Amino acid sequence: MKKTEFNFSSLLSFVFGGLAILVFLLILVVTYLPNKPEGVDAALKEQRIYEADTIRAEGVKKLNLLELNNTESAKIPIERAMELILNQYRKN
């Protein structure tokens, strides 16, 4: 069997080949990622995010608001309801 010898020039070629590939990938990342074009549905996404935030805010407001329906019933905030339930539980 013949023994394969790696000399300095073949090692140098291998290292510089790997570096060339890494530099090429770095150039691709630097030039492509910052200039990524917006998607076709960018406006639709922004509208959906706005609507979701609005709905979420309305839900939080309903959870934390005291609302009187009539003289017999009312909706109270969650925090107050939890306090009342705990007080009732502790009495028993």
N, CA, C and O atoms as a GROMACS GRO file, in nm:
protein
  368
    1MET      N    1   0.083  -0.118   0.000
    1MET     CA    2   0.000   0.000   0.000
    1MET      C    3   0.087   0.124   0.000
    1MET      O    4   0.193   0.130   0.062
    2LYS      N    5   0.039   0.219  -0.070
    2LYS     CA    6   0.113   0.343  -0.082
    2LYS      C    7   0.065   0.441   0.024
    2LYS      O    8  -0.056   0.459   0.043
    3LYS      N    9   0.155   0.502   0.090
    3LYS     CA   10   0.124   0.598   0.195
    3LYS      C   11   0.099   0.736   0.133
    3LYS      O   12   0.178   0.783   0.050
    4THR      N   13  -0.011   0.799   0.173
    4THR     CA   14  -0.042   0.932   0.120
    4THR      C   15   0.018   1.036   0.211
    4THR      O   16   0.000   1.033   0.333
    5GLU      N   17   0.088   1.128   0.152
    5GLU     CA   18   0.150   1.234   0.230
    5GLU      C   19   0.080   1.366   0.201
    5GLU      O   20   0.052   1.400   0.086
    6PHE      N   21   0.053   1.437   0.307
    6PHE     CA   22  -0.003   1.571   0.292
    6PHE      C   23   0.110   1.669   0.311
    6PHE      O   24   0.172   1.676   0.417
    7ASN      N   25   0.134   1.744   0.210
    7ASN     CA   26   0.238   1.845   0.225
    7ASN      C   27   0.176   1.979   0.259
    7ASN      O   28   0.053   1.992   0.267
    8PHE      N   29   0.258   2.075   0.279
    8PHE     CA   30   0.215   2.207   0.323
    8PHE      C   31   0.123   2.274   0.222
    8PHE      O   32   0.027   2.340   0.261
    9SER      N   33   0.150   2.258   0.093
    9SER     CA   34   0.069   2.327  -0.008
    9SER      C   35  -0.072   2.269  -0.015
    9SER      O   36  -0.167   2.344  -0.038
   10SER      N   37  -0.089   2.138   0.003
   10SER     CA   38  -0.224   2.082   0.000
   10SER      C   39  -0.304   2.124   0.124
   10SER      O   40  -0.424   2.150   0.114
   11LEU      N   41  -0.238   2.132   0.237
   11LEU     CA   42  -0.305   2.179   0.358
   11LEU      C   43  -0.346   2.325   0.343
   11LEU      O   44  -0.456   2.364   0.382
   12LEU      N   45  -0.256   2.405   0.287
   12LEU     CA   46  -0.284   2.546   0.264
   12LEU      C   47  -0.401   2.563   0.166
   12LEU      O   48  -0.485   2.650   0.186
   13SER      N   49  -0.406   2.481   0.063
   13SER     CA   50  -0.516   2.487  -0.033
   13SER      C   51  -0.650   2.453   0.033
   13SER      O   52  -0.751   2.517   0.008
   14PHE      N   53  -0.647   2.352   0.119
   14PHE     CA   54  -0.769   2.313   0.190
   14PHE      C   55  -0.818   2.424   0.282
   14PHE      O   56  -0.937   2.454   0.284
   15VAL      N   57  -0.728   2.486   0.356
   15VAL     CA   58  -0.765   2.593   0.449
   15VAL      C   59  -0.820   2.713   0.374
   15VAL      O   60  -0.923   2.768   0.412
   16PHE      N   61  -0.752   2.755   0.267
   16PHE     CA   62  -0.798   2.871   0.192
   16PHE      C   63  -0.928   2.843   0.117
   16PHE      O   64  -1.009   2.933   0.097
   17GLY      N   65  -0.949   2.720   0.075
   17GLY     CA   66  -1.077   2.683   0.013
   17GLY      C   67  -1.191   2.697   0.112
   17GLY      O   68  -1.297   2.749   0.078
   18GLY      N   69  -1.170   2.650   0.235
   18GLY     CA   70  -1.272   2.664   0.340
   18GLY      C   71  -1.297   2.810   0.373
   18GLY      O   72  -1.412   2.850   0.391
   19LEU      N   73  -1.190   2.888   0.382
   19LEU     CA   74  -1.206   3.032   0.409
   19LEU      C   75  -1.281   3.102   0.297
   19LEU      O   76  -1.362   3.192   0.323
   20ALA      N   77  -1.256   3.062   0.172
   20ALA     CA   78  -1.326   3.124   0.059
   20ALA      C   79  -1.477   3.096   0.068
   20ALA      O   80  -1.558   3.184   0.041
   21ILE      N   81  -1.512   2.974   0.107
   21ILE     CA   82  -1.654   2.940   0.121
   21ILE      C   83  -1.717   3.022   0.234
   21ILE      O   84  -1.828   3.072   0.219
   22LEU      N   85  -1.646   3.034   0.346
   22LEU     CA   86  -1.699   3.113   0.458
   22LEU      C   87  -1.715   3.260   0.422
   22LEU      O   88  -1.814   3.323   0.461
   23VAL      N   89  -1.620   3.316   0.349
   23VAL     CA   90  -1.630   3.457   0.307
   23VAL      C   91  -1.749   3.475   0.213
   23VAL      O   92  -1.822   3.574   0.223
   24PHE      N   93  -1.769   3.380   0.122
   24PHE     CA   94  -1.883   3.387   0.031
   24PHE      C   95  -2.015   3.384   0.108
   24PHE      O   96  -2.106   3.462   0.079
   25LEU      N   97  -2.025   3.295   0.207
   25LEU     CA   98  -2.146   3.289   0.288
   25LEU      C   99  -2.167   3.417   0.369
   25LEU      O  100  -2.280   3.463   0.384
   26LEU      N  101  -2.059   3.474   0.420
   26LEU     CA  102  -2.069   3.600   0.494
   26LEU      C  103  -2.120   3.712   0.404
   26LEU      O  104  -2.203   3.792   0.445
   27ILE      N  105  -2.070   3.717   0.283
   27ILE     CA  106  -2.115   3.820   0.188
   27ILE      C  107  -2.264   3.802   0.159
   27ILE      O  108  -2.338   3.900   0.153
   28LEU      N  109  -2.308   3.678   0.141
   28LEU     CA  110  -2.451   3.654   0.117
   28LEU      C  111  -2.536   3.700   0.234
   28LEU      O  112  -2.640   3.763   0.215
   29VAL      N  113  -2.492   3.669   0.354
   29VAL     CA  114  -2.570   3.707   0.473
   29VAL      C  115  -2.574   3.858   0.488
   29VAL      O  116  -2.680   3.914   0.516
   30VAL      N  117  -2.462   3.924   0.470
   30VAL     CA  118  -2.455   4.069   0.489
   30VAL      C  119  -2.537   4.143   0.384
   30VAL      O  120  -2.599   4.244   0.415
   31THR      N  121  -2.538   4.095   0.262
   31THR     CA  122  -2.609   4.167   0.156
   31THR      C  123  -2.756   4.130   0.149
   31THR      O  124  -2.838   4.215   0.114
   32TYR      N  125  -2.793   4.007   0.180
   32TYR     CA  126  -2.932   3.966   0.160
   32TYR      C  127  -3.021   3.995   0.280
   32TYR      O  128  -3.131   4.048   0.263
   33LEU      N  129  -2.977   3.964   0.399
   33LEU     CA  130  -3.066   3.975   0.515
   33LEU      C  131  -3.114   4.117   0.544
   33LEU      O  132  -3.233   4.134   0.568
   34PRO      N  133  -3.029   4.219   0.544
   34PRO     CA  134  -3.082   4.353   0.572
   34PRO      C  135  -3.176   4.405   0.463
   34PRO      O  136  -3.261   4.489   0.491
   35ASN      N  137  -3.162   4.356   0.342
   35ASN     CA  138  -3.243   4.406   0.230
   35ASN      C  139  -3.353   4.308   0.192
   35ASN      O  140  -3.397   4.306   0.077
   36LYS      N  141  -3.396   4.228   0.287
   36LYS     CA  142  -3.500   4.131   0.258
   36LYS      C  143  -3.629   4.206   0.222
   36LYS      O  144  -3.674   4.290   0.300
   37PRO      N  145  -3.688   4.177   0.108
   37PRO     CA  146  -3.808   4.249   0.068
   37PRO      C  147  -3.927   4.212   0.156
   37PRO      O  148  -3.935   4.102   0.210
   38GLU      N  149  -4.019   4.308   0.169
   38GLU     CA  150  -4.140   4.281   0.247
   38GLU      C  151  -4.227   4.183   0.171
   38GLU      O  152  -4.226   4.179   0.048
   39GLY      N  153  -4.300   4.105   0.246
   39GLY     CA  154  -4.390   4.009   0.184
   39GLY      C  155  -4.507   4.079   0.118
   39GLY      O  156  -4.533   4.197   0.142
   40VAL      N  157  -4.576   4.005   0.035
   40VAL     CA  158  -4.691   4.060  -0.036
   40VAL      C  159  -4.802   4.097   0.062
   40VAL      O  160  -4.877   4.192   0.040
   41ASP      N  161  -4.812   4.021   0.170
   41ASP     CA  162  -4.920   4.042   0.266
   41ASP      C  163  -4.875   4.121   0.389
   41ASP      O  164  -4.930   4.101   0.497
   42ALA      N  165  -4.778   4.209   0.375
   42ALA     CA  166  -4.728   4.287   0.489
   42ALA      C  167  -4.836   4.378   0.547
   42ALA      O  168  -4.849   4.389   0.669
   43ALA      N  169  -4.913   4.443   0.460
   43ALA     CA  170  -5.019   4.532   0.508
   43ALA      C  171  -5.128   4.452   0.581
   43ALA      O  172  -5.183   4.498   0.681
   44LEU      N  173  -5.158   4.334   0.529
   44LEU     CA  174  -5.258   4.249   0.593
   44LEU      C  175  -5.211   4.203   0.731
   44LEU      O  176  -5.290   4.197   0.825
   45LYS      N  177  -5.083   4.172   0.742
   45LYS     CA  178  -5.027   4.131   0.872
   45LYS      C  179  -5.036   4.245   0.973
   45LYS      O  180  -5.072   4.224   1.089
   46GLU      N  181  -5.002   4.366   0.930
   46GLU     CA  182  -5.010   4.482   1.020
   46GLU      C  183  -5.153   4.506   1.065
   46GLU      O  184  -5.177   4.538   1.182
   47GLN      N  185  -5.248   4.492   0.973
   47GLN     CA  186  -5.389   4.512   1.008
   47GLN      C  187  -5.434   4.406   1.109
   47GLN      O  188  -5.506   4.438   1.204
   48ARG      N  189  -5.393   4.282   1.089
   48ARG     CA  190  -5.432   4.174   1.182
   48ARG      C  191  -5.371   4.197   1.320
   48ARG      O  192  -5.437   4.174   1.421
   49ILE      N  193  -5.248   4.243   1.324
   49ILE     CA  194  -5.183   4.271   1.453
   49ILE      C  195  -5.257   4.383   1.525
   49ILE      O  196  -5.281   4.375   1.645
   50TYR      N  197  -5.294   4.488   1.451
   50TYR     CA  198  -5.368   4.599   1.510
   50TYR      C  199  -5.502   4.552   1.564
   50TYR      O  200  -5.540   4.587   1.676
   51GLU      N  201  -5.575   4.472   1.485
   51GLU     CA  202  -5.706   4.422   1.530
   51GLU      C  203  -5.691   4.331   1.652
   51GLU      O  204  -5.773   4.337   1.743
   52ALA      N  205  -5.588   4.247   1.652
   52ALA     CA  206  -5.566   4.158   1.767
   52ALA      C  207  -5.536   4.238   1.893
   52ALA      O  208  -5.585   4.205   2.001
   53ASP      N  209  -5.454   4.342   1.879
   53ASP     CA  210  -5.424   4.427   1.995
   53ASP      C  211  -5.549   4.496   2.047
   53ASP      O  212  -5.569   4.508   2.168
   54THR      N  213  -5.633   4.543   1.956
   54THR     CA  214  -5.758   4.609   1.995
   54THR      C  215  -5.850   4.513   2.069
   54THR      O  216  -5.906   4.547   2.173
   55ILE      N  217  -5.865   4.394   2.015
   55ILE     CA  218  -5.952   4.294   2.079
   55ILE      C  219  -5.897   4.254   2.215
   55ILE      O  220  -5.973   4.239   2.311
   56ARG      N  221  -5.766   4.238   2.224
   56ARG     CA  222  -5.702   4.203   2.351
   56ARG      C  223  -5.725   4.312   2.456
   56ARG      O  224  -5.754   4.283   2.572
   57ALA      N  225  -5.712   4.438   2.414
   57ALA     CA  226  -5.733   4.550   2.506
   57ALA      C  227  -5.878   4.555   2.554
   57ALA      O  228  -5.904   4.581   2.672
   58GLU      N  229  -5.973   4.530   2.464
   58GLU     CA  230  -6.114   4.528   2.504
   58GLU      C  231  -6.141   4.415   2.603
   58GLU      O  232  -6.217   4.433   2.699
   59GLY      N  233  -6.079   4.300   2.582
   59GLY     CA  234  -6.097   4.188   2.674
   59GLY      C  235  -6.043   4.218   2.812
   59GLY      O  236  -6.108   4.188   2.913
   60VAL      N  237  -5.925   4.278   2.818
   60VAL     CA  238  -5.866   4.314   2.948
   60VAL      C  239  -5.953   4.418   3.017
   60VAL      O  240  -5.971   4.414   3.139
   61LYS      N  241  -6.006   4.512   2.940
   61LYS     CA  242  -6.092   4.616   2.998
   61LYS      C  243  -6.219   4.553   3.057
   61LYS      O  244  -6.262   4.592   3.166
   62LYS      N  245  -6.278   4.457   2.986
   62LYS     CA  246  -6.398   4.391   3.038
   62LYS      C  247  -6.369   4.312   3.164
   62LYS      O  248  -6.452   4.306   3.255
   63LEU      N  249  -6.250   4.252   3.171
   63LEU     CA  250  -6.216   4.172   3.288
   63LEU      C  251  -6.194   4.257   3.412
   63LEU      O  252  -6.214   4.210   3.524
   64ASN      N  253  -6.153   4.381   3.394
   64ASN     CA  254  -6.117   4.466   3.507
   64ASN      C  255  -6.217   4.579   3.533
   64ASN      O  256  -6.185   4.673   3.606
   65LEU      N  257  -6.335   4.571   3.475
   65LEU     CA  258  -6.432   4.680   3.486
   65LEU      C  259  -6.554   4.636   3.566
   65LEU      O  260  -6.603   4.524   3.551
   66LEU      N  261  -6.602   4.725   3.650
   66LEU     CA  262  -6.726   4.700   3.725
   66LEU      C  263  -6.842   4.740   3.635
   66LEU      O  264  -6.847   4.851   3.583
   67GLU      N  265  -6.938   4.647   3.618
   67GLU     CA  266  -7.050   4.674   3.529
   67GLU      C  267  -7.180   4.636   3.599
   67GLU      O  268  -7.198   4.523   3.644
   68LEU      N  269  -7.270   4.732   3.608
   68LEU     CA  270  -7.400   4.709   3.670
   68LEU      C  271  -7.503   4.684   3.560
   68LEU      O  272  -7.529   4.771   3.477
   69ASN      N  273  -7.562   4.563   3.560
   69ASN     CA  274  -7.663   4.530   3.459
   69ASN      C  275  -7.800   4.582   3.500
   69ASN      O  276  -7.867   4.650   3.422
   70ASN      N  277  -7.841   4.552   3.620
   70ASN     CA  278  -7.966   4.602   3.677
   70ASN      C  279  -7.950   4.599   3.828
   70ASN      O  280  -7.839   4.582   3.878
   71THR      N  281  -8.058   4.616   3.900
   71THR     CA  282  -8.046   4.622   4.046
   71THR      C  283  -8.013   4.487   4.108
   71THR      O  284  -7.966   4.482   4.222
   72GLU      N  285  -8.037   4.378   4.037
   72GLU     CA  286  -8.015   4.245   4.093
   72GLU      C  287  -7.880   4.184   4.056
   72GLU      O  288  -7.831   4.096   4.128
   73SER      N  289  -7.821   4.226   3.949
   73SER     CA  290  -7.695   4.162   3.908
   73SER      C  291  -7.592   4.265   3.865
   73SER      O  292  -7.625   4.375   3.819
   74ALA      N  293  -7.468   4.226   3.881
   74ALA     CA  294  -7.357   4.312   3.840
   74ALA      C  295  -7.238   4.224   3.805
   74ALA      O  296  -7.227   4.111   3.852
   75LYS      N  297  -7.152   4.277   3.723
   75LYS     CA  298  -7.026   4.209   3.691
   75LYS      C  299  -6.915   4.284   3.762
   75LYS      O  300  -6.903   4.406   3.749
   76ILE      N  301  -6.834   4.212   3.837
   76ILE     CA  302  -6.726   4.276   3.911
   76ILE      C  303  -6.592   4.232   3.853
   76ILE      O  304  -6.584   4.129   3.786
   77PRO      N  305  -6.487   4.310   3.877
   77PRO     CA  306  -6.355   4.273   3.826
   77PRO      C  307  -6.308   4.139   3.883
   77PRO      O  308  -6.348   4.099   3.992
   78ILE      N  309  -6.222   4.072   3.810
   78ILE     CA  310  -6.172   3.941   3.849
   78ILE      C  311  -6.101   3.945   3.984
   78ILE      O  312  -6.122   3.858   4.068
   79GLU      N  313  -6.018   4.045   4.004
   79GLU     CA  314  -5.943   4.054   4.130
   79GLU      C  315  -6.038   4.059   4.250
   79GLU      O  316  -6.016   3.992   4.350
   80ARG      N  317  -6.141   4.140   4.238
   80ARG     CA  318  -6.238   4.153   4.348
   80ARG      C  319  -6.315   4.023   4.367
   80ARG      O  320  -6.342   3.983   4.480
   81ALA      N  321  -6.350   3.956   4.258
   81ALA     CA  322  -6.421   3.829   4.266
   81ALA      C  323  -6.335   3.724   4.336
   81ALA      O  324  -6.386   3.647   4.417
   82MET      N  325  -6.207   3.720   4.306
   82MET     CA  326  -6.119   3.624   4.372
   82MET      C  327  -6.109   3.653   4.521
   82MET      O  328  -6.107   3.560   4.602
   83GLU      N  329  -6.102   3.781   4.557
   83GLU     CA  330  -6.097   3.816   4.699
   83GLU      C  331  -6.224   3.771   4.772
   83GLU      O  332  -6.216   3.715   4.881
   84LEU      N  333  -6.339   3.794   4.711
   84LEU     CA  334  -6.465   3.754   4.773
   84LEU      C  335  -6.475   3.603   4.789
   84LEU      O  336  -6.520   3.554   4.893
   85ILE      N  337  -6.433   3.530   4.688
   85ILE     CA  338  -6.437   3.384   4.696
   85ILE      C  339  -6.343   3.333   4.804
   85ILE      O  340  -6.378   3.241   4.879
   86LEU      N  341  -6.223   3.391   4.812
   86LEU     CA  342  -6.128   3.349   4.916
   86LEU      C  343  -6.182   3.379   5.055
   86LEU      O  344  -6.169   3.298   5.146
   87ASN      N  345  -6.241   3.496   5.072
   87ASN     CA  346  -6.299   3.531   5.203
   87ASN      C  347  -6.411   3.435   5.240
   87ASN      O  348  -6.421   3.392   5.355
   88GLN      N  349  -6.494   3.402   5.144
   88GLN     CA  350  -6.604   3.309   5.168
   88GLN      C  351  -6.550   3.169   5.201
   88GLN      O  352  -6.603   3.101   5.288
   89TYR      N  353  -6.445   3.129   5.133
   89TYR     CA  354  -6.384   2.998   5.156
   89TYR      C  355  -6.320   2.990   5.295
   89TYR      O  356  -6.330   2.889   5.364
   90ARG      N  357  -6.254   3.098   5.334
   90ARG     CA  358  -6.186   3.100   5.464
   90ARG      C  359  -6.286   3.098   5.581
   90ARG      O  360  -6.255   3.045   5.688
   91LYS      N  361  -6.404   3.156   5.561
   91LYS     CA  362  -6.506   3.156   5.665
   91LYS      C  363  -6.557   3.015   5.692
   91LYS      O  364  -6.590   2.981   5.806
   92ASN      N  365  -6.564   2.934   5.590
   92ASN     CA  366  -6.617   2.796   5.605
   92ASN      C  367  -6.515   2.706   5.660
   92ASN      O  368  -6.541   2.588   5.679
   0.00000   0.00000   0.00000
